[in-house]
Amino acid sequence: MKILDQTAAESRSLSRHEAGFIGSFLALSLLGFVAMWSSSSGYAIRIDQKASYFAVKQGLFMIGAIAAFVVASRISLDWLRRNIGLFTLLSLLSLFLPFVPRLGVEINGGRRWIDLGFMNFQPSELWKPISIIYAAHILDKKSQTIRTSAVEAIFPFLVVVLGTVTIYLQDDFSTCALAFVAVMSVFWLAGTHWMFFAGAILLAIPAGFLMIASSQYRLTRVLGFIIPDYDPHGMNYQVQNSIRAIMSGGLWGKGLGLGTRKLTSIPEIQSDFVFAGFVEEMGLVGVAAVFACWAYLAYSVTRALRGREGYRYLLAMGLLCLLSLQFLVNLGVASGFLPATGIALPFFSAGGSSLLSTALAGGLIMNAIRNDGFTAVPGEGAAEVSGGNGNG
C-alpha cells in the first residue's frame, strides 16, 4: 500500500505539472496573439490592408499549429525514434529547397523560404526541432560511450554542422547560430565528454568570426550594437525606436490598442519587434506577466522531468532550451542588449513557419513529460519494474 500511495502521489504531481505546462503554453499563445494583433494593426493600414490583416492570417496559421501540437503530443515517441533518421534526412534536404529556382523565395537578400502557394514556408524553422529530436535519440543510444569518448559524438555533430552551414548559406546567420547552440545543449545534457566541447568551441569561435566578418551587413549590425548612435536612421533605426517604444510604456502602459509608436516608428513590428509594441501598450506589468508565464512553463517542465534521464529527458529539455533561447534573444534585441538579428519571438511574432515550429516543440515537450507507464518503487532488494512506452 505504501508503494501504491507513493506512486499515486507521483502521478498526481506529474499531472499538475502537465496542467501547468498546458496552462502557461495557452496563456502565452493568447497573449502573443493579442499583442501581435494590436501591434500590427497600424502597419497593416500603412500597407493598405485592413487593421486585422495580420491577425486573420495568424489565426488561420493557428488552426494548423493547434493540429500540429495535438499530433506531436500524442504521437508515439518510440515510432518517432525509429523513423528519426528519415525525418532528419528529409529536413536536411528541405534546407536546400530555397535555392531551387521558382520554388525558393528571396526576401531582403536572403533565400530562406519556399513558396507553397498559400504561404511562404521557412525550412530552417522545421530543422530546429528535428535536430533536437535527432540529437536526443542518437545521444541516448550512445549514452554510455559519449561520457568517456569524445569521438563517439563526432558523427551526430557533423550532421548538426551540415544543417547549420546550409542555413548560413541562406544568409541567415542568426538562425544557424541559435539552432547550433540549442542542439549543443542536448550534447551537454547528455553528459558528452568535455573534450568534445573543447573541440567544438575551437571550431565554432573562428567559424562564427568568419561568418560575421565576411558580410558587411552583419559587421554593420555589430558596429551599431557597439556604438548605438552609429547610423541612427539606417541600421539602428529599428532598435532605437524599439527602445523608445519600450521606455514610453512605463509601469502600466498606454493601454491595449492605444500605442502610437507602432503606427510609424517601427518597421515590420508584427514580426521581430512585436514585443516593443506590446510593452508600449502594457508596460512593465505586461512584461512581468509574460515572464511569469514563461518562468512557470519552464518550471513545470523541469519539475515534471525531475529524476528522469534518457531520451524523454533530453528531448523535452532540448526543446525547452530552444524555445527559451529564442525568447531571450528576441527580447535582448528588442531592448538593445544584443545586436539586431532576425529571430522571431515564440508565440508573439507573426508567421506560419515560426508558429508551426513552436507548436511542434510544445507538443513534443508535452509528450515527453507525460507519464505513460507505471513504475513501481522498489523496496530493499527488489528490482525496479517498469511498463508503458516510456523511454527513460
N, C-alpha and C positions, 0 to 999 in steps of 0.2 A: 504493500500500500504506500509506503514511503517513497518507493521508486516511482510509482504511478502519479502520486501527488506532485513530486518534483518535475516529472515530465510534463504534466498538465500545466504547471506554473510556467515552465519554459515556453510552452506553446502559446499561452495567453500573452506572455511578454513579447514574443515574436509577432503575434497578431497586432499588438499595439504599435509596434514599430512599422509593420506593414501599413497600418492605417495612418500612422504619422507620415510615412513617405508619400502615400497617395494624397493625403490632405495637403501637404506642403507643395507637392507637384502640381496639384489642381489649382491651389491658391496662386502660385507663381504664373501658371498659364493664364488665369483670368486677369491678374494684374498686368501681365505683359500685353495681353490683347487690348485691354482698355487703354493702356499707356500708348501703345502703337497707334491705335485709332485716333486718340486725341492729338498726339504729336504730329501725325502725318496729314491731318485734315487741311492745314494751311498749305502745305507743299502740294497736295493733290489739287487744290484750287488754282495754285500758281501754274500748274501744267495743264490747265483747262479740263479738269476732271471734277467729278462730284467729291465733296468732302469725305465721303465714306469709301472712296475708290480703293484705297489700300486695305481698309478694314474688310471689305467684301471679299477681295482676293484672299486675304489671310484667313477669313472664315471658311472659304472653300478648301484651302490647304489644310485647315484644322480637321476637317472631316477625314481626309486621308491620314493625317497624323494620329488621330484617335484610333483608326483601324490598325495602323502600324503599331501603336502602343499595345493594343489588346492582343494582337498576334504575337508580338515579341514577349509579352508577359505570360503567354500560355504555351508557347512552342516548347517542345522537348529539348532540353539542353543537351541531352545525350545525342539526339538526332543532329543538333546543330554542330556538335563536336565532330561527328562522323563525316559531316559534309563541309567543314570549315575550309578544307584545302580548296575545294571547288569554288566556294564563295570568295575566298581570298584571291584566287586567280582571276575570277570574273571582275572583282572590284579593281584589281590592278590593271586589267585590260581596259576597263571603263575610263581609267585616268588618261588613256591615250586618245579617247574619242573626241575631246575638244580640238585636237589637231587635224581631224578629218574634215576636208573641205565640204561646205554646205551643211554639215552636221554641227561642227563647232561654231560657237558664237564668241566674237571678240567684243569686249566692253572695256572702255578706258585702257586699251593697250594690253589687256590680259585675255588669254584664251582659256577660260576656266569652265565654260558652260557648254551644254549641248542642247539643241533645240528639239523639244519633244512635241512641239505643236501647240499644246495648251500651256506650257511653261518652259522656262529655261532651267535645266537641272545641272547642279554642280556636283560632279562625281566625287570630288575630294571630301564632300560632306558625308558621303556614304563610306568612304575609305576610313574615316576616323573611327567609327565604332567597329568596323570589320577588323581593322588592325589590332584593336584591343582584344576582340574575341579570339583572333588568331594567336596573339601573344599569350593570353591566358591559357589557351589549350596546349600549346606546344611547351610552354614553360612548366605547366603542371605535369606533363608527361616526363619532362626531364628534371623533375623536382629534386631528385637525389644527386644527379651528376652536376647540375649547374652550380650547386653550392660549393663544389670542390674544384671544378674545372671551368675556366672562362671560355675555353674552346667550344664547349657544348652550346653556348649561346650565340655563336657566330652566325650560323645559318638563319635563324629567325631574325637576327639583327640585320642581315643583308636583305631579307625580304622587306623589312621596315624601311631600310635605306632606299631601296628601289622605289617604293611608293613616295617617299619623301622627295627624292630627286625629281621624279615625274611631276609632282605638284609644283615644285620650284620652277620647272621649265614652263609651267603655265603662267609664269610671272606672278606667283602667289607665295611670296616668302613667308608671310605671317602664318598662313595655314600650314605650310610644310613644317615650320618650326614648332608650332603648337602641337600638331599631330605627333611629331617626333618626341617631344618632351612628355606628352601624355602616355605614349606607349612605353617610354623608358621607365615610367612609374611602375608599370607592371613588372618589368625586369627587376626593379628594386624590391617590390613587394614579394616577389618570388624568391628573394634571397640569393640572387645571382652573385657569383664570386666578385670580389672587389676589383680584381684585375680587369674584368670586363669593362667596368665603368671608367677605370683609368684610361683604357684604350679608347673607349667611346668619346670621352672628353677630349683626349688629344686629337681625335679626328674632327669632332664637332666644332671646336673653337676656331681653327683655321678655316674650315669649310664655311662656317657662318660669317666670318670676316670677309672671305672672298665673295660670298653671295651678296653681302651688303655693298662692298667696295666696287663690285662690277656694275652697279646700277646707280646712275646719277640721281634717279628718283628716290631711291632708298637712302642714299647719302644725304640728300637734301632734307629728308624727314628726320634723320638722326641729328643733323645740324640744327634743324628747327626745334628739336627737343632740348638740345643743349643750350641754345640761345633762343628763348621764347619770343624775343622781339624781331627775330630774323624772318623776313618775308611775311609780315602780318596780313597782307592782302592776297597772299598766294597759298603756299604750302601750309602755313599755320592758321589760315583763316578759319577752318572748321573747328580746330582745337580751341583757339582763343574765344570764339563765340560760344562754344560748348561750355567753357569755364564760366563765362559771363552769365549764361543761362542758369547754370547750377547755383552760382552765388546769388542770383536775383531771387531764387526760390525762398531763401531764408529758412525759418523754422517750420512754418505752416504751409508755405507755397502760395501761389496766386489763385489756386482753385482749379479743379478739373475742367479743362476746356478753355481756361482763361489765360493761358500763356501767350506771350506776344513775340518772343524771340524766335519761336518755331515758325513764325509766318514768313520771315525773310532772311534771318541771320545764319541759319544752319542748313546747308545743302544736304540732301539725302538724309534728313532727320528720321525718316521711317526705318532706316537701316542701322548703320554702325553707331550713330549718335542719338538713338532714341531715348537713352537714359537721361540725357541732358534735358530734353523736353519734359520727361516725367518729373525730374527734380524741380524744374521751374514751377510746375503746377502743384506738386505735392510736398515740396520742401523736404527738410531733414526728417520729418515724421514719415514721409513716404519711403525715404532711404532706409530708415530703421525698420519699417515693415518688410521691405524686400530682403534685407539682411537677416531679419528674424526668420522669415520663411526659408531662406536658403540654409541658414545655420541648423534649423530643425530638420530639414531634408537630409543634410549631411549627418546629423546626429542619429537620425532614425536608421540610416544605412549602416553606419559604423556599429551601432548598438546591436542591430539585428545580426551582424556578422561576428560579433564578439565570440571568441573561442573557436571560430571556424578557420579552415585553411583549404587549400586546394583550388580547383577550378572556379567554383562559385565565388569564393572569396576574391580571387584575382580578377574575375570578370566584373563583379559589382564595384570593387574599389577602383579598378582601372577606369571604368566608365564614369564613376563619380569624380575622379581626378580630371578626366577630360572635360566634363561639364563645368567643374569648378575653375579650371584654368581659363576656359573661355569667358566665364563670368568675371573673373578678376582682371583679365587682360583688357576686356572691353571697358570695364569701369575705370581701369588705370589710364586708358587712352582718353576717355571722355573727360576725365578730371585733370588731365595734364601730367600724370605721374609716369606715363610711358610714352614712347614715340608713337605717332599716329600710325595705325595699321588697320587692316580691314577684317577684323574678327567680329562676327555677329554676336549679339547678346542673347544667350539662350532664353526662350520664352517671350522675349520682347521684340527683337528685330524682325522686320517683315522679310518674307522669303520662304518659299516652299521647301527648298533643299535643307536649310538650317532647321526648320521646324521638323522635318522628317527625321533628321539626324538626332535631334533632341528627343523625339518621341521613341525612336528605336532604342536609344540609350536608356531612357526611363523605363521602358517596358522590360528590357533585359535585366536592369537592376532589380525591378520588382520580381521578376522570375527567379533571380539568383538568391534573393533574401527570403523567398517563400520557403516554409518548412513542409516539404512534400513527403517526408518519410518519418518513421518512428525510430528513435534511438533510445534504447534503454540505458539507464545509468548503471554501470557495472558496480557490483559490490566487491568486497575483498575477494580476490582470486577469481572473480567472474570475468568472463570475456565480454567485450562490448558487442552488442547485436544491433545491426542497423538494417533498415529496409527502405523502400521507396526508390526514387530515381535520383537521389542526391549524389553530388559529385565531390563531396568533401566538405 
